[in-house]
Amino acid sequence: MKVNPILLNNKAISQNSEKLSTEGVNLYYGNFQALRNITLDIPDRAITAVIGPSGCGKSSFLRLFNRMNDLITGARVEGRVELDGMNIYDKSIDVVALRKMVGMVFQKPNPFPMSVFDNVAFGPRRHGKNNRGELEDIVERSLRQAALWDEVKDKLEKSALALSGGQQQRLCIARVLAVEPEVILMDEPCSALDPVATLKIEDLMRSLSENYTTIIVTHNMQQAARVSDMAAFLMMEEDRAGALVEYGPTSELFTNPKDRRTEDYITGRFG
């Protein structure tokens, strides 16, 4: 029997190769169906890329896993979305605890208008950690994990808004890491960055995948091929609902896709 880590003081006690899964998931915004019948399993401590044309529901799919769609008026989910075998849409789920376990990095860097230190310490403070020494340890550890410590260790009390775009994005990743999540969701995390900063984020993703399950939404096929272990291709059906066309190891999906639509998309014939 799998144990719900969210309800046990946020401590995950199960170690399964399958970290997240969806079964027959349909997502609606009012009368509009955004996703149709999505079923897949996402492995633990791997990078899964979600690709597909604009408007096919990639970001909506990503937001299933931390219930951010709940914040949209009229949003409704049918089917099962599981974390460590527990349906995260069950009424007993603590959504605040869920979002601590499933962190999110957005398309555009969004540091808070406060110091570098306070940005990283924000989450731990919200969860009751106020000892300065403990916070200093958390901030340093998180910034090191985000490959940013050496660049900002002498700027911790300066405004995070003074950092470069790439540094700001890594700071946002450090802010997620500070609350010790198990899953990191990334929605086009490099779209606003230059090629050098993009490569740093990609290197960081690969490093983090040793300890975290990562799902990344990207329009960049080269990026998906470079960083991900698994890839899911979504495409709009005739009524504009997003559906899963193909899912599997990235190397197979990119070199020997089973569906002609997948091949057409990754080779640039449409999208």
C-alpha positions as CSV (number, residue, x, y, z in Angstrom):
1,M,0.0,0.0,0.0
2,K,1.4,3.4,-0.9
3,V,1.3,6.1,1.8
4,N,0.3,9.7,1.1
5,P,3.4,11.8,1.7
6,I,1.4,15.1,1.7
7,L,-0.7,14.1,4.8
8,L,2.3,12.8,6.8
9,N,3.9,16.1,7.6
10,N,5.0,16.5,4.0
11,K,7.5,13.7,4.4
12,A,7.6,11.3,1.4
13,I,8.3,7.8,2.6
14,S,7.8,5.8,-0.5
15,Q,10.5,5.4,-3.2
16,N,8.9,4.4,-6.5
17,S,10.2,4.5,-10.0
18,E,6.9,6.2,-10.9
19,K,6.6,9.6,-9.2
20,L,3.6,11.2,-11.0
21,S,0.8,9.8,-13.1
22,T,-2.3,10.8,-14.8
23,E,-5.2,8.5,-15.7
24,G,-8.0,9.6,-18.0
25,V,-7.6,13.2,-17.2
26,N,-9.9,15.8,-18.7
27,L,-9.5,19.5,-17.9
28,Y,-12.2,22.1,-18.4
29,Y,-12.3,25.8,-18.1
30,G,-16.0,26.4,-17.9
31,N,-17.5,24.8,-21.0
32,F,-14.1,24.7,-22.8
33,Q,-12.2,21.5,-22.7
34,A,-8.5,22.1,-22.5
35,L,-7.2,18.6,-22.1
36,R,-8.7,15.3,-23.2
37,N,-8.1,11.8,-21.7
38,I,-4.4,12.2,-20.8
39,T,-2.9,9.1,-19.3
40,L,0.8,8.7,-18.6
41,D,3.4,7.8,-15.9
42,I,6.2,10.2,-15.1
43,P,9.4,8.5,-13.7
44,D,11.1,9.6,-10.5
45,R,14.3,11.6,-10.7
46,A,14.1,12.2,-14.4
47,I,13.5,15.1,-16.7
48,T,10.2,14.9,-18.7
49,A,9.7,17.4,-21.5
50,V,6.2,18.4,-22.7
51,I,6.2,19.6,-26.3
52,G,3.6,20.6,-28.8
53,P,2.2,23.5,-30.7
54,S,1.1,26.7,-29.0
55,G,-2.4,26.4,-27.5
56,C,-2.3,22.6,-27.2
57,G,-2.5,22.6,-23.3
58,K,1.1,22.1,-22.3
59,S,1.0,24.7,-19.5
60,S,-2.4,23.5,-18.4
61,F,-1.0,20.0,-18.2
62,L,1.9,21.2,-16.1
63,R,-0.3,23.0,-13.7
64,L,-2.3,19.8,-13.0
65,F,0.5,18.6,-10.7
66,N,0.5,21.5,-8.3
67,R,-3.2,22.4,-8.7
68,M,-2.5,25.9,-10.0
69,N,-5.4,25.4,-12.4
70,D,-7.6,25.6,-9.2
71,L,-6.9,29.4,-9.2
72,I,-8.7,29.8,-12.6
73,T,-12.4,30.5,-12.4
74,G,-14.4,27.6,-13.7
75,A,-11.5,25.1,-13.9
76,R,-12.6,21.5,-13.4
77,V,-10.5,18.2,-13.5
78,E,-11.9,14.8,-14.2
79,G,-9.8,11.6,-13.8
80,R,-6.8,10.9,-11.5
81,V,-3.6,12.8,-11.0
82,E,-1.3,11.0,-8.6
83,L,1.8,11.8,-6.7
84,D,3.4,8.7,-5.1
85,G,0.2,6.8,-5.8
86,M,-2.1,9.3,-4.0
87,N,-4.8,11.2,-5.9
88,I,-3.8,14.9,-5.3
89,Y,-7.4,16.0,-6.2
90,D,-8.8,14.1,-3.2
91,K,-10.7,16.4,-0.8
92,S,-8.3,15.4,2.0
93,I,-5.2,16.9,0.3
94,D,-3.6,19.9,1.8
95,V,-3.0,22.1,-1.3
96,V,-0.4,24.3,0.5
97,A,1.6,21.2,1.4
98,L,1.2,19.9,-2.1
99,R,2.7,23.1,-3.6
100,K,5.6,22.8,-1.1
101,M,6.3,19.4,-2.5
102,V,5.7,20.4,-6.1
103,G,7.5,23.7,-6.9
104,M,7.2,25.7,-10.0
105,V,9.5,27.9,-12.1
106,F,7.7,30.2,-14.4
107,Q,8.5,31.4,-18.0
108,K,9.7,34.9,-17.0
109,P,11.9,35.2,-13.9
110,N,9.9,36.6,-11.1
111,P,12.1,37.5,-8.2
112,F,10.4,39.3,-5.3
113,P,11.4,43.0,-4.8
114,M,13.6,42.2,-1.9
115,S,17.1,41.1,-1.2
116,V,18.7,37.9,-2.7
117,F,18.8,36.4,0.8
118,D,15.1,37.2,1.5
119,N,14.0,35.8,-1.8
120,V,15.5,32.4,-0.9
121,A,14.4,32.6,2.7
122,F,10.9,33.6,1.9
123,G,9.5,30.0,1.6
124,P,11.2,28.6,4.7
125,R,9.9,31.6,6.7
126,R,6.4,31.0,5.5
127,H,6.7,27.4,6.8
128,G,7.8,28.5,10.2
129,K,11.6,28.6,10.0
130,N,12.9,31.9,11.5
131,N,16.2,31.0,13.1
132,R,18.8,33.2,11.4
133,G,21.5,30.5,11.4
134,E,19.2,27.9,10.0
135,L,18.0,30.3,7.3
136,E,21.6,31.1,6.4
137,D,22.3,27.4,5.9
138,I,19.2,27.0,3.8
139,V,20.0,30.0,1.6
140,E,23.6,28.9,1.0
141,R,22.6,25.3,0.2
142,S,19.8,26.4,-2.2
143,L,22.0,28.9,-4.0
144,R,24.7,26.3,-4.3
145,Q,22.2,23.8,-5.7
146,A,21.1,26.4,-8.2
147,A,24.7,27.0,-9.3
148,L,24.4,30.7,-8.2
149,W,26.2,30.9,-4.8
150,D,29.6,31.9,-6.2
151,E,28.1,34.7,-8.2
152,V,25.9,36.2,-5.4
153,K,27.6,35.3,-2.1
154,D,28.8,38.9,-1.7
155,K,25.5,40.4,-2.8
156,L,23.0,38.6,-0.5
157,E,21.6,41.8,0.9
158,K,21.3,43.6,-2.4
159,S,18.1,43.6,-4.4
160,A,17.4,40.5,-6.5
161,L,16.1,42.8,-9.2
162,A,19.7,43.9,-9.9
163,L,20.7,40.5,-11.1
164,S,20.9,39.5,-14.7
165,G,18.0,37.6,-16.3
166,G,19.7,34.3,-16.1
167,Q,20.8,34.9,-12.5
168,Q,17.2,35.9,-11.6
169,Q,15.9,32.6,-13.1
170,R,18.4,30.6,-11.1
171,L,17.4,32.6,-8.1
172,C,13.8,31.6,-8.7
173,I,15.0,28.0,-8.9
174,A,16.9,28.4,-5.6
175,R,13.7,29.8,-4.0
176,V,11.9,26.6,-5.0
177,L,14.7,24.4,-3.7
178,A,14.7,26.2,-0.4
179,V,11.4,24.5,0.7
180,E,12.8,21.1,-0.2
181,P,10.3,19.9,-2.9
182,E,10.3,16.5,-4.6
183,V,9.1,17.7,-8.0
184,I,10.0,20.8,-10.0
185,L,7.8,22.1,-12.7
186,M,9.3,24.4,-15.3
187,D,7.2,26.4,-17.7
188,E,9.4,27.6,-20.6
189,P,12.1,28.5,-18.1
190,C,14.6,29.7,-20.8
191,S,12.3,31.5,-23.2
192,A,13.4,34.9,-21.9
193,L,17.1,34.1,-21.6
194,D,20.0,34.4,-24.0
195,P,21.9,31.3,-25.2
196,V,24.6,31.4,-22.5
197,A,22.1,31.7,-19.7
198,T,20.0,29.0,-21.3
199,L,22.9,26.6,-21.3
200,K,23.5,27.3,-17.6
201,I,19.8,26.5,-16.8
202,E,20.0,23.3,-18.9
203,D,23.2,22.2,-17.0
204,L,21.4,23.0,-13.8
205,M,18.4,20.9,-14.8
206,R,20.6,17.9,-15.5
207,S,22.3,18.3,-12.1
208,L,19.0,18.6,-10.2
209,S,17.6,15.5,-11.9
210,E,19.8,13.4,-9.7
211,N,17.6,14.3,-6.7
212,Y,14.4,15.8,-8.2
213,T,11.7,14.8,-10.6
214,T,11.5,17.6,-13.2
215,I,8.8,18.4,-15.8
216,I,9.6,21.0,-18.4
217,V,7.4,22.7,-21.0
218,T,9.4,23.9,-23.9
219,H,8.9,25.0,-27.5
220,N,12.6,24.4,-28.2
221,M,13.0,21.0,-29.8
222,Q,16.8,21.1,-29.4
223,Q,16.4,21.8,-25.7
224,A,14.0,19.0,-25.2
225,A,16.3,16.6,-27.0
226,R,19.4,17.8,-25.0
227,V,18.0,17.8,-21.5
228,S,15.1,15.4,-21.2
229,D,14.9,11.7,-20.5
230,M,11.2,11.3,-21.5
231,A,9.1,13.4,-23.8
232,A,5.3,13.8,-24.2
233,F,3.9,15.3,-27.4
234,L,0.5,17.1,-27.1
235,M,-1.6,18.3,-29.9
236,M,-4.9,20.0,-30.3
237,E,-7.8,17.9,-31.6
238,E,-10.4,19.3,-33.9
239,D,-12.4,20.9,-31.0
240,R,-9.1,22.4,-29.7
241,A,-8.8,20.1,-26.7
242,G,-5.2,19.0,-26.0
243,A,-4.6,15.3,-26.4
244,L,-1.5,13.1,-25.9
245,V,-0.2,11.9,-29.2
246,E,2.9,10.1,-28.1
247,Y,5.0,9.6,-25.0
248,G,8.2,7.7,-24.4
249,P,12.0,8.0,-24.0
250,T,13.2,11.2,-25.6
251,S,15.8,9.3,-27.7
252,E,13.1,7.1,-29.2
253,L,10.5,9.8,-29.7
254,F,13.0,12.1,-31.5
255,T,14.7,9.4,-33.7
256,N,12.0,6.9,-34.3
257,P,8.5,8.4,-33.5
258,K,5.6,6.1,-33.7
259,D,3.1,8.7,-34.9
260,R,3.6,10.7,-38.2
261,R,2.3,13.8,-36.5
262,T,5.1,13.6,-34.0
263,E,7.7,13.3,-36.7
264,D,6.1,16.3,-38.6
265,Y,6.2,18.4,-35.5
266,I,9.8,17.7,-34.4
267,T,11.1,18.2,-37.9
268,G,9.4,21.5,-38.2
269,R,6.7,20.7,-40.8
270,F,4.1,22.3,-38.6
271,G,3.8,24.0,-35.2
